[in-house]
Amino acid sequence: MGNTKYDIEKFSSENDFGLWRIKMEAILIQQGCAEAIKGDEKMVSSLTQKEKTNMIEKARSAIILCLGDKALREVAREKTAAAMWLKLESLYMTKSLAHRLCLKQRLYSFKMTETKSIVDQLAEFNKILDDLENIEVQLEDEDKALLLLNSLPRNYEHFKDAILYGKEQDITLDEVQTSIRTKELQRQQDNKTDDNGESLNVSRGRSEKKGQS
């Protein structure tokens, strides 16, 4: 693998497996060995057996270098990249009924609060969606957008009504998220303006008192 630099966070069994999996696939694609995680029999037929073997070894090495000690111990006995990949998925990407229902419940009951950063809460919402997609739960984009709108805090009521009733076209998740981020930036800018105005008034008041004394 030469001097390849692996600058993704190693999967430790405690951090986000879904995100690590996406980044790991990107590394395997970059290194030209992503075919290896399909398994020998499903790899492109035009490859020679030697090319397949080299690709499998390269992919397995890359995966090993991107695992923390705890996660590595659980898959170290697997001899191929595909076997290692499947083992990781079976351990950390469970598709059990209980897990699926738990994630759905988190999504449908998700509510934002005024006391936390809207941007951080958007990231939390998106993580739930990603976790569901990782276990092959598909939701309509419009449903995702509606769930996000309904999760907004009370100070977003007028914004929500404008999105829901001010359009004739279908709403999309990307559109709603972009609008929320824009509104949040505007709100922060307005707060800065108010703070600057108050500071100016305080300074002006002090100057006037000083002039009268």
SERO-4910 file (N, C-alpha, C, O; in steps of 0.05 Angstrom, whole numbers):
BEGIN
 pado doro    nc1    nc2    nc3   cac1   cac2   cac3    cc1    cc2    cc3    oc1    oc2    oc3
  Met    A     16    -24      0      0      0      0     17     25      0      6     47      2
  Gly    A     43     22     -2     61     45     -4     59     63     21     58     53     43
  Asn    A     59     89     15     59    109     37     31    120     42     28    143     50
  Thr    A     11    104     36    -17    113     40    -22    122     68    -15    108     87
  Lys    A    -34    145     71    -41    155     98    -70    150    104    -88    159     89
  Tyr    A    -75    136    126   -102    131    134   -110    151    156   -103    147    179
  Asp    A   -123    173    148   -129    194    167   -158    194    176   -168    214    185
  Ile    A   -171    170    174   -198    168    186   -195    157    214   -175    143    221
  Glu    A   -214    164    231   -213    154    258   -217    124    258   -235    113    245
  Lys    A   -200    110    273   -203     81    274   -229     73    287   -238     86    306
  Phe    A   -241     51    278   -266     42    290   -258     26    316   -244      6    315
  Ser    A   -268     36    338   -260     26    364   -281      7    376   -277     -4    398
  Ser    A   -304      4    363   -327    -11    372   -345      7    388   -367     -1    397
  Glu    A   -337     32    394   -353     50    409   -361     75    393   -381     88    400
  Asn    A   -346     82    373   -354    104    356   -374     95    334   -382     72    334
  Asp    A   -381    113    316   -402    109    297   -394     90    275   -377     97    258
  Phe    A   -404     65    275   -397     46    255   -406     53    227   -393     50    207
  Gly    A   -431     65    226   -442     72    200   -424     92    185   -419     88    161
  Leu    A   -414    112    199   -397    132    186   -370    120    180   -359    125    158
  Trp    A   -359    104    198   -333     91    193   -335     73    168   -317     73    152
  Arg    A   -357     59    165   -362     41    143   -361     56    116   -349     47     97
  Ile    A   -374     80    116   -374     96     91   -346    105     84   -337    104     61
  Lys    A   -331    115    105   -304    124    100   -285    101     92   -268    104     75
  Met    A   -289     78    104   -273     54     98   -277     46     69   -258     39     55
  Glu    A   -302     46     60   -308     39     32   -294     59     13   -284     51     -8
  Ala    A   -294     84     21   -281    105      4   -251     99      2   -239    102    -19
  Ile    A   -239     91     24   -210     84     23   -205     60      5   -186     60    -10
  Leu    A   -222     39      7   -219     16     -9   -222     22    -39   -208     11    -56
  Ile    A   -241     40    -45   -244     49    -73   -220     64    -82   -210     59   -104
  Gln    A   -210     82    -65   -186     97    -72   -162     80    -77   -145     86    -94
  Gln    A   -160     58    -62   -138     39    -65   -142     18    -86   -125      1    -91
  Gly    A   -166     20    -99   -171      1   -121   -176    -27   -113   -171    -46   -128
  Cys    A   -186    -31    -88   -191    -59    -79   -219    -62    -66   -223    -81    -50
  Ala    A   -237    -45    -72   -264    -47    -61   -279    -72    -69   -296    -82    -55
  Glu    A   -271    -83    -92   -283   -108   -102   -280   -131    -82   -296   -150    -81
  Ala    A   -258   -130    -66   -251   -151    -48   -272   -157    -27   -275   -180    -18
  Ile    A   -287   -136    -19   -307   -141      3   -332   -155     -8   -349   -163      8
  Lys    A   -333   -159    -34   -355   -175    -45   -351   -205    -42   -369   -221    -43
  Gly    A   -326   -213    -38   -319   -241    -37   -308   -251    -64   -315   -240    -85
  Asp    A   -291   -270    -63   -277   -281    -87   -297   -287   -110   -292   -279   -133
  Glu    A   -318   -301   -104   -337   -310   -125   -352   -288   -138   -361   -290   -161
  Lys    A   -356   -265   -124   -372   -243   -135   -355   -221   -146   -365   -201   -156
  Met    A   -329   -224   -146   -311   -203   -157   -313   -204   -187   -321   -224   -199
  Val    A   -305   -182   -200   -306   -180   -229   -292   -203   -242   -269   -210   -236
  Ser    A   -306   -216   -261   -295   -240   -274   -271   -236   -291   -256   -255   -296
  Ser    A   -266   -211   -299   -243   -206   -317   -216   -206   -301   -195   -206   -313
  Leu    A   -218   -206   -274   -194   -207   -258   -182   -235   -258   -196   -255   -257
  Thr    A   -155   -236   -259   -142   -262   -256   -142   -270   -227   -147   -254   -209
  Gln    A   -137   -295   -221   -137   -304   -193   -116   -290   -177   -119   -284   -154
  Lys    A    -93   -285   -190    -71   -271   -176    -80   -242   -169    -74   -233   -148
  Glu    A    -93   -229   -188   -103   -202   -183   -123   -202   -160   -123   -184   -143
  Lys    A   -141   -222   -160   -161   -224   -139   -147   -227   -112   -154   -214    -92
  Thr    A   -128   -245   -111   -113   -251    -86    -99   -226    -75   -101   -220    -52
  Asn    A    -86   -212    -93    -72   -187    -85    -92   -166    -75    -86   -152    -56
  Met    A   -114   -164    -89   -135   -145    -81   -147   -151    -54   -151   -134    -37
  Ile    A   -152   -177    -49   -163   -186    -23   -143   -180      0   -151   -171     21
  Glu    A   -118   -186     -5    -98   -181     16    -95   -151     21    -91   -143     44
  Lys    A    -96   -136      0    -93   -107      3   -116    -95     19   -113    -78     36
  Ala    A   -141   -104     12   -165    -95     26   -165   -103     55   -172    -87     73
  Arg    A   -157   -128     60   -156   -138     88   -136   -122    105   -142   -115    128
  Ser    A   -113   -116     93    -93   -100    107   -104    -72    113    -99    -61    135
  Ala    A   -117    -60     94   -128    -33     97   -149    -33    120   -149    -14    137
  Ile    A   -166    -53    121   -186    -54    142   -173    -57    169   -181    -44    188
  Ile    A   -153    -75    171   -139    -79    196   -127    -53    207   -128    -47    230
  Leu    A   -115    -37    189   -102    -12    197   -121      9    206   -114     29    218
  Cys    A   -147      5    199   -167     25    206   -186     15    229   -207     26    234
  Leu    A   -177     -6    243   -192    -16    266   -176    -11    292   -152    -14    293
  Gly    A   -191     -5    313   -179     -4    340   -174    -32    350   -184    -51    338
  Asp    A   -159    -34    371   -151    -61    382   -176    -78    389   -176   -102    382
  Lys    A   -195    -66    402   -219    -82    411   -234    -93    387   -241   -117    387
  Ala    A   -240    -76    367   -254    -85    344   -238   -105    328   -248   -125    317
  Leu    A   -212   -101    326   -194   -118    311   -194   -147    323   -193   -166    308
  Arg    A   -193   -148    349   -193   -175    362   -217   -192    354   -216   -216    353
  Glu    A   -239   -178    349   -264   -192    343   -265   -203    314   -281   -221    308
  Val    A   -248   -193    297   -249   -202    269   -222   -212    259   -219   -219    235
  Ala    A   -201   -212    276   -174   -218    267   -171   -246    255   -154   -250    239
  Arg    A   -188   -264    263   -186   -292    254   -197   -295    225   -192   -315    212
  Glu    A   -212   -276    216   -223   -277    189   -200   -274    168   -184   -255    171
  Lys    A   -199   -291    149   -176   -292    130   -179   -275    105   -160   -270     91
  Thr    A   -203   -266    100   -208   -250     76   -221   -223     83   -233   -221    105
  Ala    A   -219   -204     65   -231   -178     70   -262   -181     72   -274   -168     88
  Ala    A   -273   -198     54   -302   -201     54   -312   -213     80   -332   -204     91
  Ala    A   -298   -233     90   -306   -246    115   -304   -226    139   -320   -226    156
  Met    A   -283   -210    138   -278   -190    159   -300   -169    158   -311   -161    179
  Trp    A   -307   -161    134   -328   -141    130   -355   -151    139   -370   -136    153
  Leu    A   -362   -175    132   -388   -187    140   -389   -190    170   -410   -186    182
  Lys    A   -367   -197    183   -367   -201    212   -371   -174    226   -386   -172    245
  Leu    A   -358   -153    216   -362   -127    227   -391   -118    225   -402   -107    244
  Glu    A   -403   -123    201   -431   -115    197   -449   -130    216   -468   -119    227
  Ser    A   -444   -156    219   -461   -172    237   -459   -164    266   -478   -167    281
  Leu    A   -436   -154    274   -431   -146    301   -442   -118    307   -453   -112    329
  Tyr    A   -439   -100    288   -444    -71    293   -466    -59    277   -472    -35    280
  Met    A   -478    -73    258   -499    -62    242   -523    -81    244   -534    -91    224
  Thr    A   -532    -86    268   -553   -106    273   -579    -97    259   -586    -74    259
  Lys    A   -593   -117    247   -618   -111    234   -641   -125    249   -662   -131    237
  Ser    A   -637   -130    274   -658   -143    289   -683   -126    291   -682   -102    288
  Leu    A   -706   -140    296   -731   -126    298   -730   -105    321   -740    -83    318
  Ala    A   -719   -113    344   -718    -95    367   -702    -70    360   -710    -47    367
  His    A   -679    -73    347   -662    -51    340   -676    -32    319   -675     -8    322
  Arg    A   -689    -45    300   -704    -29    280   -726    -12    292   -730     11    286
  Leu    A   -742    -25    310   -764    -11    323   -753     11    341   -766     32    344
  Cys    A   -731      6    354   -719     26    372   -711     51    356   -716     73    365
  Leu    A   -698     47    333   -690     69    316   -714     84    305   -714    109    304
  Lys    A   -735     70    297   -759     83    287   -772     99    309   -782    122    304
  Gln    A   -773     89    333   -784    103    356   -769    129    361   -780    150    366
  Arg    A   -742    127    360   -726    151    364   -732    172    342   -732    196    348
  Leu    A   -736    163    318   -742    182    296   -769    195    300   -771    219    298
  Tyr    A   -789    179    304   -817    189    306   -822    206    331   -840    222    331
  Ser    A   -806    202    352   -809    217    376   -789    240    379   -788    254    399
  Phe    A   -772    243    358   -751    263    359   -762    292    361   -779    299    345
  Lys    A   -754    307    381   -762    334    384   -738    352    391   -722    345    407
  Met    A   -737    375    377   -716    394    383   -725    412    406   -748    415    412
  Thr    A   -705    425    419   -710    443    440   -697    470    434   -679    472    418
  Glu    A   -707    491    446   -697    518    442   -670    522    456   -655    541    449
  Thr    A   -664    505    475   -640    509    491   -615    497    479   -592    502    488
  Lys    A   -618    481    458   -595    468    445   -591    479    417   -610    490    405
  Ser    A   -567    477    407   -561    486    380   -578    471    359   -579    447    359
  Ile    A   -591    487    342   -608    475    321   -590    458    302   -598    437    293
  Val    A   -566    468    296   -548    454    278   -540    427    290   -539    407    276
  Asp    A   -534    427    316   -527    402    329   -550    382    329   -547    358    326
  Gln    A   -575    393    332   -598    376    333   -605    365    305   -616    343    302
  Leu    A   -599    381    284   -601    372    257   -583    348    252   -590    328    239
  Ala    A   -558    350    262   -539    328    259   -549    303    273   -545    281    263
  Glu    A   -562    307    296   -573    284    311   -595    271    295   -597    246    294
  Phe    A   -612    287    283   -634    277    266   -623    261    243   -633    239    236
  Asn    A   -603    272    229   -591    259    206   -578    233    213   -577    214    197
  Lys    A   -566    232    237   -553    207    246   -574    185    249   -569    162    242
  Ile    A   -597    191    259   -619    171    262   -627    161    234   -630    137    230
  Leu    A   -629    179    215   -636    171    188   -615    153    176   -621    133    163
  Asp    A   -589    161    180   -567    144    170   -567    117    182   -563     97    169
  Asp    A   -572    115    209   -573     89    222   -595     71    211   -592     47    208
  Leu    A   -618     84    204   -640     68    192   -633     59    164   -639     36    157
  Glu    A   -620     76    149   -612     68    121   -591     46    122   -591     29    104
  Asn    A   -574     46    142   -554     26    145   -566     -2    150   -553    -22    143
  Ile    A   -590     -3    161   -603    -29    165   -626    -32    145   -644    -48    149
  Glu    A   -623    -17    123   -641    -20     99   -670    -13    105   -688    -25     94
  Val    A   -675      7    122   -701     18    127   -704     42    109   -690     62    114
  Gln    A   -722     42     90   -725     64     71   -750     80     78   -771     69     84
  Leu    A   -746    107     78   -769    125     83   -771    144     59   -751    152     47
  Glu    A   -796    152     53   -800    172     32   -787    198     40   -788    206     64
  Asp    A   -776    212     21   -762    238     27   -782    258     39   -774    273     57
  Glu    A   -806    259     29   -826    277     39   -833    271     69   -837    289     84
  Asp    A   -834    245     75   -839    238    103   -816    247    122   -821    256    144
  Lys    A   -792    244    112   -769    254    128   -771    284    133   -766    294    155
  Ala    A   -779    298    112   -781    328    114   -803    335    134   -799    353    150
  Leu    A   -826    321    133   -848    326    152   -840    320    180   -847    335    199
  Leu    A   -826    298    184   -817    291    211   -798    312    222   -799    319    246
  Leu    A   -781    322    205   -762    343    214   -777    369    221   -771    381    241
  Leu    A   -796    377    204   -812    401    210   -827    398    236   -828    417    252
  Asn    A   -839    375    241   -854    370    265   -837    369    290   -847    370    313
  Ser    A   -811    365    286   -793    363    309   -783    391    318   -771    393    340
  Leu    A   -788    412    303   -778    438    309   -790    450    334   -813    444    341
  Pro    A   -775    466    349   -786    478    374   -807    499    368   -812    506    345
  Arg    A   -821    508    389   -844    526    386   -837    552    372   -854    563    358
  Asn    A   -813    562    376   -806    588    364   -803    586    334   -797    605    320
  Tyr    A   -806    562    323   -805    558    294   -833    553    282   -835    545    259
  Glu    A   -854    558    297   -881    553    287   -888    567    261   -898    555    242
  His    A   -882    593    260   -888    609    236   -871    599    212   -881    598    190
  Phe    A   -847    592    218   -829    581    197   -841    555    186   -842    551    162
  Lys    A   -850    538    204   -861    512    196   -886    516    179   -890    503    158
  Asp    A   -903    535    187   -928    540    172   -922    551    144   -935    544    125
  Ala    A   -901    568    142   -893    579    116   -884    557     97   -890    558     74
  Ile    A   -869    537    108   -860    515     91   -883    497     83   -885    489     60
  Leu    A   -900    491    102   -922    472     97   -944    483     79   -954    469     61
  Tyr    A   -951    508     84   -975    519     70   -968    540     49   -985    551     36
  Gly    A   -942    547     47   -935    568     28   -924    558      2   -913    573    -14
  Lys    A   -926    531     -2   -915    519    -26   -936    502    -40   -954    491    -28
  Glu    A   -934    501    -66   -952    484    -82   -937    459    -91   -950    439    -97
  Gln    A   -911    459    -90   -895    436    -98   -889    418    -73   -893    427    -51
  Asp    A   -880    394    -79   -873    376    -57   -849    387    -41   -832    401    -53
  Ile    A   -848    382    -16   -826    391      0   -805    368      2   -812    345      1
  Thr    A   -780    376      4   -759    356      5   -742    360     31   -742    382     42
  Leu    A   -729    339     39   -713    341     64   -690    361     60   -685    377     78
  Asp    A   -677    360     37   -655    379     33   -664    408     34   -651    425     45
  Glu    A   -688    413     22   -699    440     22   -705    449     50   -699    472     58
  Val    A   -717    432     66   -724    439     93   -699    444    110   -698    464    125
  Gln    A   -679    427    107   -655    430    123   -640    456    115   -630    470    132
  Thr    A   -639    462     89   -627    487     80   -641    511     91   -628    530    100
  Ser    A   -668    510     91   -684    533    102   -679    536    132   -678    559    141
  Ile    A   -678    514    146   -673    515    175   -646    528    181   -643    545    198
  Arg    A   -625    519    166   -598    530    171   -597    560    164   -585    575    178
  Thr    A   -611    567    143   -612    596    135   -625    612    156   -616    634    164
  Lys    A   -648    602    166   -663    617    187   -646    619    213   -646    639    226
  Glu    A   -632    597    220   -615    597    244   -592    617    241   -586    631    260
  Leu    A   -580    619    218   -559    639    213   -569    667    216   -556    685    227
  Gln    A   -594    671    204   -606    698    206   -612    705    235   -609    728    243
  Arg    A   -622    685    250   -629    690    278   -604    697    294   -604    715    311
  Gln    A   -582    683    289   -557    689    303   -547    717    295   -536    731    313
  Gln    A   -550    725    270   -541    751    261   -558    773    275   -548    793    283
  Asp    A   -584    768    277   -602    787    290   -595    790    320   -595    812    330
  Asn    A   -588    768    333   -579    769    361   -554    786    364   -551    801    383
  Lys    A   -535    782    345   -510    798    346   -516    827    343   -504    844    357
  Thr    A   -534    834    325   -542    862    320   -554    874    345   -547    896    352
  Asp    A   -572    859    358   -584    868    383   -564    873    405   -564    893    419
  Asp    A   -545    854    407   -524    856    428   -506    880    422   -499    894    441
  Asn    A   -500    885    397   -483    908    390   -498    934    396   -486    954    405
  Gly    A   -524    934    391   -540    958    396   -541    964    426   -539    987    434
  Glu    A   -545    943    442   -545    947    471   -518    957    481   -517    975    498
  Ser    A   -497    946    471   -470    955    479   -465    984    472   -453    999    487
  Leu    A   -475    992    448   -472   1020    439   -488   1039    457   -478   1060    464
  Asn    A   -512   1031    465   -528   1047    482   -516   1050    510   -516   1072    521
  Val    A   -504   1028    520   -491   1029    546   -467   1048    545   -463   1065    563
  Ser    A   -451   1046    524   -428   1063    521   -436   1092    518   -423   1110    529
  Arg    A   -457   1097    503   -467   1124    499   -477   1136    525   -472   1160    531
  Gly    A   -490   1119    541   -501   1129    567   -478   1136    585   -480   1156    600
  Arg    A   -457   1120    586   -434   1126    603   -421   1152    595   -412   1168    611
  Ser    A   -419   1156    568   -406   1180    558   -421   1205    566   -410   1226    573
  Glu    A   -448   1203    564   -465   1226    571   -462   1233    601   -461   1256    608
  Lys    A   -462   1212    618   -459   1216    647   -432   1229    653   -430   1247    670
  Lys    A   -411   1220    639   -385   1230    643   -383   1260    635   -369   1276    648
  Gly    A   -398   1267    614   -398   1294    605   -412   1313    624   -406   1336    626
  Gln    A   -432   1302    638   -448   1319    656   -434   1323    683   -440   1342    697
  Ser    A   -415   1304    689   -402   1306    715   -380   1327    716   -367   1331    737
***
